[in-house]
Amino acid sequence: MLKNKYCKVGDRPVKGIQSKEGFGVYVFNWETGNFDLDLGYLEKIYFGSMDDVEELTKEEFEIYTKRLRAEFKKQKKLHKFVKLF
């Protein structure tokens, strides 16, 4: 069984977690601010080169994700404002 893992791949938060539904790898979606299942990252964060993968603690991951979501909301509001003109 794979252990839970919290990472940044480049700037993107990626987590591999075991849940009641089973194991999944979830990546931050830049368009929605949510996490989407994407097993394409499985090999990269567990078995691949760590060149662009930074492993984080769960707490560091949550702080980083929270900061990205705040920035996402700010950009979304700005985008709505710009559309008015």
C-alpha positions as CSV (number, residue, x, y, z in Angstrom):
1,M,0.0,0.0,0.0
2,L,1.3,3.5,-0.9
3,K,1.6,6.1,1.9
4,N,-0.2,9.4,1.7
5,K,2.0,11.9,0.0
6,Y,1.6,15.7,-0.4
7,C,3.7,17.4,-3.0
8,K,4.3,20.3,-5.3
9,V,5.0,19.3,-8.8
10,G,6.4,22.5,-10.2
11,D,3.9,24.9,-8.7
12,R,1.0,22.5,-8.7
13,P,-0.2,20.9,-5.5
14,V,-0.6,17.1,-6.0
15,K,-1.6,14.6,-3.3
16,G,-1.7,10.9,-3.3
17,I,-4.2,9.8,-0.6
18,Q,-5.9,6.6,0.6
19,S,-9.6,7.1,1.4
20,K,-12.7,4.9,2.0
21,E,-13.2,4.9,-1.8
22,G,-9.7,3.7,-2.4
23,F,-6.4,5.3,-3.4
24,G,-6.2,8.3,-5.7
25,V,-3.9,11.0,-6.9
26,Y,-5.5,14.4,-7.0
27,V,-4.1,17.5,-8.7
28,F,-5.0,21.1,-8.2
29,N,-7.1,22.4,-11.1
30,W,-6.0,26.0,-12.0
31,E,-9.4,26.8,-13.5
32,T,-11.6,25.7,-10.6
33,G,-9.4,25.9,-7.5
34,N,-10.4,22.3,-6.7
35,F,-8.7,19.0,-6.9
36,D,-9.3,16.5,-9.7
37,L,-8.4,12.8,-9.8
38,D,-5.4,12.4,-12.2
39,L,-3.6,9.1,-11.9
40,G,-1.1,10.4,-14.5
41,Y,0.8,11.9,-11.6
42,L,1.1,8.6,-9.7
43,E,4.4,7.5,-11.2
44,K,5.8,11.0,-11.0
45,I,5.2,11.5,-7.2
46,Y,5.9,7.9,-6.1
47,F,8.3,6.4,-8.5
48,G,9.7,9.0,-10.8
49,S,12.5,11.5,-10.7
50,M,12.1,14.0,-7.9
51,D,13.7,16.8,-10.0
52,D,10.5,19.0,-10.0
53,V,8.7,17.3,-7.1
54,E,8.9,18.8,-3.7
55,E,7.4,16.7,-0.9
56,L,5.6,18.7,1.8
57,T,4.1,17.9,5.1
58,K,0.3,17.7,5.2
59,E,0.2,21.1,7.0
60,E,2.6,22.8,4.5
61,F,0.5,21.4,1.7
62,E,-2.7,22.8,3.2
63,I,-1.2,26.2,3.8
64,Y,0.1,26.3,0.2
65,T,-3.2,25.2,-1.2
66,K,-5.1,27.8,0.9
67,R,-2.8,30.5,-0.4
68,L,-3.4,29.4,-4.0
69,R,-7.1,29.3,-3.5
70,A,-7.1,32.8,-2.1
71,E,-5.1,34.0,-5.1
72,F,-7.5,32.1,-7.4
73,K,-10.5,33.9,-5.8
74,K,-8.8,37.3,-6.1
75,Q,-8.1,36.7,-9.8
76,K,-11.6,35.5,-10.4
77,K,-13.0,38.7,-8.9
78,L,-10.7,40.8,-10.9
79,H,-11.7,38.9,-14.1
80,K,-15.4,39.5,-13.3
81,F,-14.6,43.2,-12.7
82,V,-12.7,43.6,-16.0
83,K,-15.6,41.9,-17.9
84,L,-17.8,44.8,-16.8
85,F,-15.8,47.3,-18.9
